[in-house]
Amino acid sequence: MKRISLEELLAAHSNDSYQQQYARIMNLLEQGRIKPVKKAGTNGKRPALSLAYWLREEQEISGQELEEELKYGLEPLISIEYYLSHLQAYQADRPWVLMLNRYLKENRLLLNQPVSCNERSFEIWSREKFLTREQGMKILKRCKIEPDTLNLYETAEPFAYYSHTREVPQNLLILENKDTFFSMRKFMLEGHDGVLGRKFGTLIYGGGKRIVKSFRDFDLSAEPYMKEEGNKIYYFGDLDYEGIGIYESLARQCKAGRMPVPFPAAYEKMLEKAERSDSLPDARECQNQNLKGDFFTYFPEYTTARMKKILELGKYIPQEILNIRDFKDISPVRDPGFE
């Protein structure tokens, strides 16, 4: 054994929180890889750690010892099939497999309570990103343990929103881009509750494609009033393949009664301004043009034809073509009975 300071042990993890550093040292102690130097003193923090340790130098374990450990030392839930035929891989993965093994032996009841992926990762390996950014999923695959077995859930980015009123039922509007969200929020803060002829109680910032993932956890992220029956959700984004694709992806995954619909007046106002413009920007290359077509069903044929013509020309209309001066206007007259 050789002597090593606490600072040296944590040199590669200096950016971790003290809680994480403490858990790392405790894990090394449990594995028997270090022992505190009794006369070294402590770091004065709570909980305290010794300022120096005896480090057990790694000794080569024979193939026979590894086989015996696999056959007789691991929980039945951990498959040993892969590692028995890849002992060198087991030698490399062994510290992580043993941590998983100890967790299953001593703390399996904790799996009855679902926790987030990062929380479970830290609980088992004392590394919160071990499952998402390190070799955690590879270890589980080799052990033939499905992630669902660990009773964890993914966490989406919570969506940002502005609540003008919590009255229900109400209309909610998802906005793809930040500028439009802020401008429309400013417009409503100035005393307007109607935008292009429609009253909205809540604006939600979509952040491009992020809204698709965020809405998977709508029941967890949204406030109770947003989930009330009778509410209607609208969507407004860029008029290009990507913006329409975001809407269609969002609509496909939403539950019945919560499926958003395009905000027709906003898109028609975009078209009206675009047709007065000298030129439109070129659409970004490599956009997925495989649309289902659901988006266009909310518009009359004349409007749909104008939209498709812009797409076919390789152009697009950014949401930012509209600004705060446009929100008060009523959209052009549409086909009788439409919407």
N, C-alpha and C positions, 0 to 999 in steps of 0.2 A: 504494500500500500504506500502511496505517496501523499504528502500533504499538499492541499490546494486551498486557496482563499475563497471566500464567498463571492468576492468580486470576479474572480476567474471563472467560477462555476456559472455565473450569470452573465458573463461578458457577451454572449451571443443573444441575450434576451434583455438587454438593457432598456429597451423601449416598452417592455411588458409592464403591466400594473404590478404593484407590490403583491396584491392578492395572487396574481398569476405566478410571480416569482416564488412566493411562499409555497404554493401548491406544487411547483416543479421540484423544489428541494425536498418537500415531504414525500413526493413520489420516489425520488432517488433513495431516500432513507428507507422507505418501505421495501424497495427492491434489494436493499443491502449493498447498494453500489457505493455509498458513502457512509461515514460515521463522523459525528461531530468531535472536534478536538476540545476536550473538556475545559482546558485552561485558556482557550482562545478568547473567551468573552462573547458577548452577543452584540447585535447591531443596535439595540436600544429601541427597536420598533415593536409594535404589537400586531400580531404575534411575533415574538422575537426569533431570530435565526442566529446560529453560531457564526462567528466571523471566519472560521477555518474548519476544514474537514479532512479526514483521511479518505482518499479515493482508492477504491479497489480496482486495480488494473485488470482489464478484461483478459480472461483466460479462454483459450480455444476449447470449445466443447466438442467432444467426439460425436460422430454421426450416430453411434449407438445410443448415446445419452440423449441426443435430440429426438430420436425415434421413440425412446421410452417416455420422454416428456410429452410428446404428441399423443401417444397411445393411452397414457395413464394419468396425465396431469391436467388435461383440458376438459372443460365442460362439454357435455354431449351436444350442446347447441352449436359448438364450433366444429365445422367439418375439418378433418385432418387429411382428407384425400389429396388435395393439391400439395400440401407441404411434405407429406411422406415421400412423394416422388420428386420434390424440389427442396431438398434439405438446405441447400445454400440460400435459397430465398427465405426459408424459415429462419436461418441464422440472422439474416438482415432484418426481417420483420419481427423477430422474437420479442423485443421489448414492448412493441405495440400490441402484439397478440396476447402477451401475458397481462397487460393492463386491461384489455378487454375481458380476458378470462377472469381476472380478479373481480372486475365489476359485476360480471354475470353470477359469480359465486356469492358475492357479499351484498350486492345491491340490486338484485333482479327485481325486487318489488317496486323499485323506483320507476320501472318501465310501465307501471300501471297508469302513471300520470304523464300525459303528453307534454313535451316541452319543445322549444325551438331547436333547430339543427345545431346551432352554435352552442346553445346551453348544454345539450346532450354531449356534444363533442368535448366540451371542457370537463363535464362530469366524469367521462370515461378516461380521457387522455390528457387532461389538464392543458389542452390546447383548443381554443374556441374555433379555430379555422381548420382543424385537422381533417374534418369531413369534407369541407367545401373547397379548400385550396391546397391541402397536402395529400398524403397517401391514404387517408381514412377509407375512402370508397374502395380503393384497391385492396386494402386489408379485409374489408367486409366481403368483397367478391371472392377472395381466396378462401375465406372461412365459410363461404356459402350462407351468409347472413344477409337477408334483405333489409334495406334501410328501414322499411316499415316495422320490422321486428323491434327496432329501438324506439318506436312510438314517438317519432319526432315530426315536426311540421316546418315547412318553409315559411319564411316571413317576407312578404312583399314590402316595397317602399310604401309607407302610408301616403295617401294622396292629400295634396294641399287643397283647401277649399275656402271660399268666402260665403258665410251664411248671412244673407240679407234679412231673412226671417225664418223662424222655425215653425211657422204655421203649416198645417197639413189639411188637405193635400196641396202639393205645390209642384212646380216645374223645376227640375235641376238641369243645368247645362254644363256638359263636359267640353272644355276648350283645349285643343291640341297644344297650342303654343303659349309661352309665358307672356309675351307682349300683349296679346289679345286678352289674356286673363286679367292682367293688371289694368289695362285700359277699360275693360268692361266693369271691373270692380270699382275703379275710380268713377265711372259714369253712374253706377248705382249708389255710391257713397254721396254723390252730389244731389241725391234725392229722387233719382229715377228708379222705378221698379219694373219698368217695361223696356225691353230691348227689341227693336225692329218689330214692334207691334205685339210682342208676347211678354207676359209677366213671368219673371223668374225669381225664385226664393233663394237659390244656392248656385254658385259657380264653382266648378271643380277643375283644377289644373291637371290636365292629362299628362303633360310631359312626353309627347310623342308616343312611342310604343310602350312606354312604362305603364300606361293606364291599363293595358290588357292584363298584365300581371297583378297590378294593384287591385283590380276589380274581382280577381279570384277570391280575395279575402274581404269582399265588400261587407259581409255580415259581421266581420271582426273590426274592420276599420271605420265603417260609417257610423255616424251618430244615430240614435234610435229614430229621430224624426225623418231621416233620409230613407229609412226602410219601411215607412208606413204605406199601407195599401192605398192606392189612388194617386200616388205620386207618379209623375211622368218624367223620364230622363231623355234629354236631347243631346246630340253630339254635333260639334262644329269644328272642322279642321281644314287643312290645306286641300285644295282641289287638285290632287295628283294621285298617281297610283298608290303611293305609300299612305297618304292620308285616308283614302277610301279603304285601303286594305286594313288600316288600324281599326276603322269603324266596323268592318265586316268581321274581323277577328274578335273584337269586343262583343259584338252582337251574338256571335255563335256561342260564346261561353256563358252568357248571362242567363239567369233563370227566367222562367216565364213571369211576366208581370214587371220585370226589371230591365227588359231589353231596351236599350236606347234607340231612338230614331233620329235621323238627321234633322237639323234645324233648317227647314227649307228657305225661310226668309233670308237667312244669313248667306246661304249659297247663291240665292238669286241676286242679292245685293252685290256679291262678289262678281258675278257674271256681268251685271249692269256696269260696274266700274271698269271691269276688264275690257269691255267692248268700247269704252271711251278712251282706253289707253293706247299709246302709240305702239307699244310692244310688250310682250310677256316674257318672263325668263324661261330659259330652257330647263326642262326637267332633268333631274339628276339621272345619270346612267345606271343601269343594272337594277332598276326598280322591278319588283315582282309585278308583272302585268296580268297575272292570273286571278282576276276578280270573279267572284260568284255572280255579281250583278244585283245583289239584294239592295245595295245602296240606291240604285237608280229607280227602284220601284216606288220610292217616296216622292218622285217628281213627275210632272206631266211630260209627255213625249217631247214637246218643244224644248223644255229645259234640259232634258236628258241628252237630246241631240247636240245642243250647244256645248254641254260638258264633254261629251265624247269627242267632239271635233277638236277641242283644245288638247285632250290627251293624245289623240292620233297625230297631231302636229308636233308632238314632242315638247309641248309647253305645259306650264302649270300656273295656277293662281295661288300665291301664298295667302294664308289667312290674314297676314298683316296688310293686305290691300285695304282692309277696313280699319278705320280708326275711330276715336271717340266722337267725331263729328257725324259719323254715319249711323250710330246706334239708335238715334231718335227717329230716323226716317222709317216709314212703313215700306215694306218690300213691294215690288210690282204686283199688279193684280194677276192672280193665277186662274187656272181653269175653274169654272163653277163647280162647287162641291169638293174641290181638292182639299185634302187635309181635314 
